[in-house]
Amino acid sequence: MKATRPAKDMTQSRIPISPDPTNDSIFRSRYVLVLFLLWALWLALEHFAFGPLSYVRSTDNGDSSLPAHISATHMHFSFWAEQWASGADRNAQYCIEGLLLPFMLLPGWLAYGAIMFAQRFIAGYFSFRLASEHLNMAPWPGLFSALSFSLFFQPSQNGSTGFTLYDGFGLPAIPLVLWLLGRAARTKLSRAVCYATIAGALLGVASHLVLSIFIAPLVLIWFALVDVQKSPRFWAVVALFGVIWCALSLPLIIGVLANGPLSPRSHIDFSKSTFSAPVEWIGQAVVLVKDNWLPLLLAMVAYAFTGRRSRNYRILLILTLLCLCSDLLYHLALRVFELNTHGFNIDRFYTLVPFLAAMLGGMSADALITGYRIDLTAISKQSRGTAVGTALAFVACLVIIVQSIQMKAIHLDRMLSGQNYRAFYQNPDLLELAASTSAFPRYRVATIAAGRSATFHPAFLWVYNFDTVDGYLSLYTNRYHEFWEQVEAPLFAVDIMRHDYFYDWGGRIYLYTPSSGFPACGEAQFSRYYNLSLLSLEGVRYIISPTPVEDPQLNLLPSSARNHQLAWERLPRYRRLLSYVRGAYPGIPLYIYENADALPRYFLSHHVIRDGDSAHLLQAMSRSSVAALASTVFVSSEALGIDEMKNDAGYTLSGSVRATKWIDDRREFVINSDSESILVITSNFSPYWKARVDDKPAPIMPVDHAFIGIEMPPGHHSATLTYEPPLASVRY
């Protein structure tokens, strides 16, 4: 057996090879569709097959995107989401408006499962069509590319074992977008416009621009260097695609531009972040190589044995390597040029690595078919050119199938540990608490959670229609971030890891446990870690914790399920598995505490403390009792009309206030006071709130550092507060 390399350049046309009869039967178009429907069904099976017990990945999904989408279906397209961390602009978050319809029509677990299935089908089927129709790959290499990308086994990307709601139809739809635009280059103008419109609408409606924006340069490079198109007509169609994409993303663009400068992200300098060490930049590339070892291995084999390599092979190899090193290159640029991206991670080109590596792996196997010859006398001459490449591609496909089984095992283990729909969103104690009151505005809740590795996160509570003071958001106000630092000041003073995590990581805001955990014996002392008085100021009536805590002001509520849940966790693994399959999973045990000192969500304040230094005000607030916070408002000197104040004693008489309407974007009040006062509303302050007193415009100001205040004259008055973000009329 003698191996020889052909002198022919692979950039030339494919050497005619008689089709393998097996390939010819398997890869007919009607069978390909069925094949990828079955493959997507297999990959998404645990996301819906167990009903409410189906798998829901927590990280960057069940802890944020999924509850945001479910809760948003009850918001009636409001601009302001009062449920989320004391209020935030809804369109500046990870909620993808185009994905709300399934959650309006189907049970939450089924809507989620349907989206998981659709993501995997689109990623697989259109990767195959892109590879075979536009890159001219043989069937088995094209199948490998499709299976590899649709599997999306990428633990380095926030522990991804498959696409999630966080990805929307951005990353999974890369091959569909490229295929549609490639078709636009090969058809008449009317159809080309239609294809571009579909591609632009898909990304504009069903993906998050902040995450899918990295697809834009890929599209340009793809058609400039890979699937080369030079026609001015084609690039006009691509421009139409971009315009439609941006137009449909306009609500998000406006929300980010309006709220980004007000958020803590605008103050993050990644070049100085504690999460920005050189070892981590290199580590990102290493773990990406580990996640994509199989297609990269095929690329190395093809590079070594195929002689002269095709132009597309070289381009895909260079693009893959650049994206692999994007984190390293990005942070080096920050350090060398002293750049500040104000909290926006423009290094996320690494999210393109799975697609590029999958295409590169398929093209490498295809290169072995056309670029490497083995003289096997026992095989007919027409098969000699395909033996090595087809065999490698076939084996690689088998490896992908084995990885999918491995992924199922990981998901099963996570399901048993609590990452399932029922545990997150159908906890019996939380359902009972949610049904216990119909008053408005609803009381607020706060949650103790351990961090990124924790199963239970505050945002889960949005599904129960709780108003939370915490959660996981893209953007919330920097004022609230500074206020929350005082809430957790006792913990941050002794736990630098939690302090740095809070400041450098981004949108997670909740009551962290110590990095070393609570004491193993006895109940944790709440006041040792958190400031309950500031939580009371926000109207936190309930504290929800996965571990017991203790405080004189907190009363543990009885639970109908906790003892059974704790007993289930002590069962051997095989018994837990059997009961889970039978549907007898009881959920995650939680401890719910009632805070008797919680203040109402709005009240009149008659005493004012002013200071020009916000830090001094926050420290004064953190030292104040609940009674003092209820009677005193803390404001900066520039926020209040000092010239109009007659003395420093502030407001001294009493009054009453009653809410006559309370919805996310609008609140109406009736106030009766014998003296001047300040109406305090403990929703996050934003300059886009507008107030009217007796139907006349009135100024609002930040009070207690983070919240809303309206000056009220003596007597009987009405007040209205509405949220009016920029260009609100074009947002829906």
N, C-alpha and C positions, 0 to 999 in steps of 0.2 A: 504494500500500500504506500503510495507516494503522494505527498502533498505538493501542489504547485500553485503559484499565484498567477493570475492572468495579468497580462500587460494592459488590458483594456481599462480605461478610466471609468469609474462608477458614475460619473456625471453623464455618461452617454446613456443611450436608451437601454432598457433592460434586455438581457440576452433572452431570446425566445426559449421558453421552457414549456414543455407540455404539462398541462395542469395535472396535479395529483388528483386522482379520482375521489379520494377521501375529502380533500379540500373542496372539490367542485360540488360535492353533495351537501357538506356541512354549511358552507358559506354562501349558499344562495340567499337572496335578499329576504325571502319570507322566513327562512330559518334563522337568520341573523336577528331579526326583530324578536322572535320568540326566545332565542337564546339570551338576549340581554334583558328581556322582561323577567325571565326566570332567575337570572343572575342578580338583578336588582331586588327581586322578591327574597332571594336567599340572604342578601346583605342586610336588608331592612327587616327581616323576619322578627327579631326580638323587639323591634320598636313598636310593634302593633299586635303580634300574635297572642300575647298574654293579656290583652284587654287593658284595664287600668293598672295591671301589674307589669306592663311592658317597660322596657328599658328606657331611661332618660339619663343621658350623660349630664353630670352636674356642671363641670367646669366650662365657663363661657357658653352656657346653654341653658340647663335647668336652673342655674343660679341667676340668670339675667334675661336672656332672649325669650325663652319660652314663657315665663310668667309675665313678661312685659307684653307679649302678644295676646295672651289670654285676657289680661286685665284691660288692655286697650280696647277690646271689643265692647266694653261697658262704658267707655269714656265719651261716646257720641261725637267723635272727631274734635274734641276740644284741643286747644293749644297747650294748656297747662295740665300736667299730671300731678294732682295733689297727693296721690297715693305714694309717689316715689320720693323717698328721702326728704320729707317735708316740702315737697313740691319742686318740679323741674319742668323745663320746656320739653314737651313731648317729642318734637321733631328733631331734637339734638341728641337723641338716644339711639340705641341699637334696634329699636322696633322698626320692622320693615312693613310699611303700610300695605303693600301688595300681597302680603302673606296673611292678612287678617281674615280674608273671606273663608278659608277652610275652618278657622276657629269659630266663625259665626254660624257655620252650617253643621259642623260635626262636633262630637265630644272631643275634648282637648287631646286625649291620648290618641284618638283615631286621626284627627287632623295632623298631629305631629308625625304619626307613622306614615301617613300618605305623603307628606312632604319629604320624609326620609327616603321613601321609595322613589319618588320622582327625581330627587337629586341623583341617586345612584343610577337610575336608568338613563337620564340625560348624559351624565358623565361617561358612562360606558358605551352606549349606543353611538353617540356622536363622536366619541374618540375613535371608534372603529371606522366610521364613515369618513372622518377627516383623514385618518391614516391611509385608508385604502383608496379613496377617491382623489384626494388632493396631494398626498405624499407618495402615492403609488406603491404602498407597501404590499407585500404578499399577505395572504390571509392570516397565517399563524403569527407573524410579527405584529400585524395590526390588532389581532385579538389580544396579544400580550399587553400592548399599549393600553387598550381599552380596559382590560381587567385590572391592570395595575393602578390606573388613575381612579377608577370608580371605587376600588377598595379603599384608597386614601388612608392607609395605615401609617400615620405620621405622629407617633408619640411625642416627638420633639416640638410639635406645634400645639402647645397647651394640652398635651396628652391625647391628641386626636386619634381615635380609632374609628374613623369614618366621618363623613360630613355631618354637620349639625345645623340647627336653625341659625346659629351665628353666621354661618357661611351663606345662608340664603341661596339664591341662584346666581351668585357671582362666581366663585371658584368652580363649582360643579358644572357651570354652563360655559366655561372657556371653550371647550371643543365645539359646542353648539354655535357660539358666536362666530368663531373662526370659520366653521363650516358654512353658516348662512352668508357671511360676507364673501367667502370663496365662491359660493354659488352665484352671488350677485355679480361677480366678475365674469361669469360664464353664461349669462343669460341676457335676455332683452331688458331694456331699461325699466319697464313697468314692474317686472318681477324683481329686478334688482332693488328698486325702491321698497317693495314689499318686504324683501328679506332684511334690508337695513332697518326698516321700521320695527320689525319683530325683534331683531337683536337689540336695538336701542331701548325698546319698551321693556324687554326682559330685564336688562340691567337696571333701568330706571325705576321699575316698579317692584321688582322681586329681589333686589340686592341692596346692600348698604354701601353708599358711595365711598365712605371713608375706607372700607375694606376692598371694594372692587375697583377703586381708582387705579390700582396697579395693573389692571388688565389693559388699560388704555395704551401705555407704551408697548405692551406685548403685541397688541393688534397692529400698531404702526410698524414695528420691527418685523413681524411675521410676513406682512404683505410687501415690505420693502426688500427683505432678504431671503425669506424661506419660500413662501408661495408668491413669487415675485409678480407684481402687477404694476404696470407703468401707464395704464390708460387714465387720462384726466377724468373720464366719466366715472371710472371706478373710485377714484379718490374723492370725487364729489359725493358719491354714494356713502363712502366712509365718513365724510363730513356730516352728512345727514344723520347717520347712525349716532355720531357724537352729539349733535344738537338735540336729538330726541332723548338720548340718555340724560343729558344735563337738564333738559326742560322738565322731565319727569322726576328728576332728583332735586328740583328747585326747593321744595319744602325743607329737605335736609340741609341743603346748601345755606339757605337763609337761617335755619336754626343754629347751625354750627358757627356761621359768621357772626350772628348776633350774640350768642352765648359763650363762644370760645374765649373771648377776651375777659369775660367775667368769671371764668372757671379757674380752679387750681392748676389745670393743665398748662395754662398760659404762663405759669410761674415755674414750671419744671424745666430745668436745663439738663438734658440727657448727658451732656458731656461731663457733668459733675455729679450725676446720679450715683448713688451707692450700688445700683444695679447695673452699672456701666463700667465693669472692669475688663481689661484686655482678655483675661482668661475666658470670660463669658462670650466675648465676640468670637473667639476661635472655637469655643465649645459649641456655639450655635451651628457652625459649619460642620463640625464633627458629627453631631447628632443627626443633622440632615443627611449626611452621607450614610450613617447607620440606618436611617429609616428607608432610604432609597438605594440600598446596597445592590439589589438585584438588577435594576436597569443600568446602574452605573458599572456593575461588573460586566454586563453584556457590552457596554460601550468600550470598556478596556479590552475585552477580547477582540472586538471588531477592530479597534485601533491597532492591535498588535498583529492581526492576521489577514487584513483585507487589502494591504498594499495602499494604493492611492485611494483616498477617501473622498466621498462626494462633498460638494459644497454645502448642501443642507446639513449633512452630518457634522461638518466642522462648525457651522453656525449654531446648531442646537447644542453642541458640546460647549462652545464659548458662552452662550446664554446661560446654560445650566451652571457652569462654574461661576459666572458673575453673580447669579442669584444665590448660589451657595455661600458666597463670600459677602453678600450684601450687608449683613450686620457688621462685619469687620470693616468693610470699606466705609460704611456710613459713620461709624463711631471714630474712625481715623480722621475722616473729613471734619467731624465736629471738633476734634481736638486740634488738628492742624490749622484750620481756618477760623476757629473760635466761633462756630455757628451756633445758633439757638433756634430750634424748630418749634419752640413754644408748645411742647407736649405732643406734637404730632409725630408718629413713628413712621418716617419715610423709609425705614429700612425693611419694610415688609414685602420687598420683592422676593424674599425667601419663600413666601406663600406660593409663588409660581413654580418652585422646584418640583413638586410632585408631578405636575403636568408636563413640564419640560423633560424631566427625567424619564417619564413614561414614554413620551414620543421618541426620545433619544434611544431608549432601550429597544423599542420596536424597530427603529431605523437601523440600529446596530445588528439585530438579528436578521433584518432584511439585507443588510450589507454582506453578511456571511453567506446568504443564499446566492447573491450575484457576484460577490467579490472574492470568494474562496472556493477552490475546486479540490476535490479529493477523487483520485482515480480508483474507483472501486469496481473491479471487473465483474463482481457478482451482481452488480446493480446495473440496470439498463442505462444506456448513455443518457437518456432524457431525464434521469433522476439524479445524475451525478452532481449537478449544480445545486440541488436543493437539500441534499442529505444533512449537511452540518447545520445550516441555518434553521431549517424546519425542525430538526430534532431539538436544538437548543431552545427555540421559541416554544415548542411543545412542553419541554421540561419546565421552562420558566412559567408557563401558564399553570402547570401543576403546582409549582411552588406558591403562586398567588392563591390558589385554592386552599392549600394547606395554611397559609397565613390567614385566610378568612375563617378557617376553623379555629385557629388560635385566637382570633379576635372575638369569636363567639364565646370562648371560654372566659376571656377577660370580662366581657359584658355580663355573663352569667354571675361571675363573682361580684361584680359591682351591683347587680340587681339584688343579690342576697344581702349586700351591705347597706342597702337603702336607696340606691339610685334607680328608682322606678316612680312612675307617675303617682301611684297611690300614696307612697311614703311622702312625696313632696306636697301634693296638692289635695289629698283626701284624708288628712289626719283627723281622726274622730274628735279629738279634743279641740283642735282649731276650728273644725266645722261647727261644733257646739258653741264655741266662743263667738264666732262670726254671726251666728243666728241669735245671740243673746240680746241684741239691742237693735233698734231701728231709728234711734235718734240721729239728728244731724247737727253739726258735723260729727262724724264718727270719732271715737276715741282713737288715739294713736298707740302703736306698739313698737317696741324695740327688741332686737334679737342679739343674743350672744353667739358668735360663730368663731371658728378657729382660724380661718384664713383660706387660702386657695385649696388646701387639701381637705377642708371640712366638707362633709356631705350636706349638712343643713346650712342654708344661707338665708339672709333676711328677705331677699327678693321673692322667695317662694310665697311669702305671705300676700303678695299682690293678688294672687289667684283667689284668695279668700275674701278679697275686697277690703282688706285692712288698709288703713292709712299708716304708713311706716315713717319712722324718722331716719331709716337707714336703707341700704340696698346696694345695688351694683349698677352704676350709671356711667355713660360716656362723659357727660358734662353736668356739673352742678355748680353752684356759686362758690367762689373762693371765700366769701364771708361765712358760708355755712361750714366750709372746710376748717376755717380757723375756729369757729364756734365748737365744732366737734373735737378739735384738739383739746379744748378745755374739758369736754365731757370725759375724755380718756386720759387726761393729764396724769392722774395717779399711776396708771399703767405705764405710760410713756416715760415717766420719770425714772423708772427702774428697768425698763425693757427697751433697749435701743433698737433691737431688731424690729419690733412692732412699730416703733416710731418711724424708722426709715421706710418700712413697708407702706405705712400710711401716707407718707409724703411722696414717695418715689414711684409707687406702682400705678396709680391711676384712679379708677372709679369705684373701688370697693370702700364703702363707708359703713361700718357697723361696730358693735362692741366686740373687740378682739379678745380672745383668751391670751394669756401669757404664752410666749414662744415655747416655754418649757412645760406648759400645761398648768391647770389648777392643781392645788395640793391633792395628793392621792387619798388622803384621809379627811373625812369631814366635809362640810359644805364650805364653798369659797365665800369669803367676805366681800360682798358687792362693793362697799365703799372703799375697799382697798384698791380697786381697779377702776372704778367709774364714779362720776359725779351725778348722783341721783337727783339733786336739786335742779340741775340744768335740764335733765330729762323731764322732770316735772314741769318746768317752765314750758317745754314743748307740748305738754299735754299727753305724755306717755303714761297711759293707765295700766298697760300690761308689759311685762318683761318675759320674753320667751327664750328658754335656754335648753340645750341638750344635756346640761349637767346641773345639779342642784347648787343653788347659791343661798346666801343668808343675809338679811338686813332687817332691822326693826320695822321699817316702813313697807316691807314687801310681805304679802300674804300668799302662800302657796295655794292654788286652787285645786280642788279634788279632781281626779282623773278616773274615767271609766275604763281606760285602756292601758294605762302605764304599766301596771303589774303584769298584765299578759304580754306586753311588748318586751319588758325586761326578761321575763321567763323564756320567751321565744329566742332571744339573743343568746341565752345560755345553752340552748339545745345543741347537740352535735351537728356538724355541717350537713350530714346526709339527711337527718330528720328535718332540718330547716329547708333543704332542697325539696324534699317530698311534700312538705306542707305548702311550700311556695307554689309548686306545680299544681297542687289541689286548690289554690286560690286562698289559702288560709294565712296569708301574710298580714300581721297586725299593724305594721308601720313602725316609725321611729319613736322611741319614748321621748317625750318632751316635758319640761317643767314650766308651768305658766304661773307667774306671780302677778298679783294685783298691787298697784301702787296707789295707796289711798291719798297721797298728796298731789296727784296730777291736777294741774290747772286746766281751765277751759281753753279752747282753741282761740278764743278772743276775749278781751277784757279791757276795762278802762284803767289807766294808770294816772295817779294824781300827784306823783312825786317824781322829780327828774334829777338824775345825776349826770353831769356833763363833764367830758374830759376830751382834750384834743388828741390824746394817744389811745388808739384802739386797743393796744396790748394792755394798758392799764385798766381800761373798761372791762375787758374780758377777765382779767384777774380779779377785779372787784366783783364781777358777777359770779365767778366760781367760788368765791368766799361767802356769798350771800345765802341766806336761808330761803326756803320756798316762800315763806310769808313776805320776806323783803322783795323777792323777785315779783311777787304778785302785786305789790303796791308801788313799786319803783320801776321806772323805765330808764335804761342806760343808753345815752346817745352821745355821739361825738359833737363837739362844739359847732362844727360847720353844718351839721345836719338840722339844727334847730334855729329858729329865728331869735337869736339872743337879744337883739335890740328890742324885740317885742315883749321880752320877759321882764317883769317888774322886780323880781327878787329871785334869789337862789333857792328859796324854800320850795319852789315848784308849786305843783297843784296839791291842794290839801283837802278838798271836800270830796264827797262820795257821789256816785251816780250809777246808772244801770245801762246795759246794752243787751239787745236781743237781735239775733239773726233771723231775718224773714225769708232769706233765700241763700242757699249755699251749694253751688256747683263749681266745677273745676275753674272755669274762666270768669265766674261772676259771683260776687257775694254782696248781699244787701243787709243793712243794719238799721235799727231804730235806737237812737241814743237819747238818754235823758240824764242831764248832769247839772248840778248847781254851780259848777265852776268850769273853767277851762280844763281840758283833759286831753289825753292821748289815747286813741283807740289802737290797741295792740292786737295784731293778727299774726299768730305764730306760723305763718307760711313764709317760705324763703323770699327775701327781698329781691326784686328785679326792677330795673328802671323801666321795664315795659308794663308794669302795673300802673293803672290810671285810676284816680279817685275823684269822686264827686260828692260834695256835701250840699244837701238841699238842692240837688240838680245843678250845682255850679262846680266847675273844675277846682280841685283842691290838691295841694302838694302832698306827696308821700315821702317818707324818709325811713332810712334803716334804723331800727331800734333794737336794743339788746344785741347789737352788732349784726345779726343775721336776718331779722324779721321785719315786718311791715308796721309802720306807724302812721297814723293820720291825726293831725291836730284838730280838736273839736272845740268849738266855742260853747259857752254855757247855754243851757236850755234844752229844748226838745228838737232833735234834728234827725234827718235820715242821711245815710252814707252808702255809697256804692263803690265797689272795687271791681275792676275788670282787667283782664290780662289782654293786652293788645300788642303783640310782637310786630316787628317791622314787616311791611308788605303782607299783612295777614290775609288780605283779600285774594292773594294768588296762591295761598298755601293749600287750598283744597279746591 
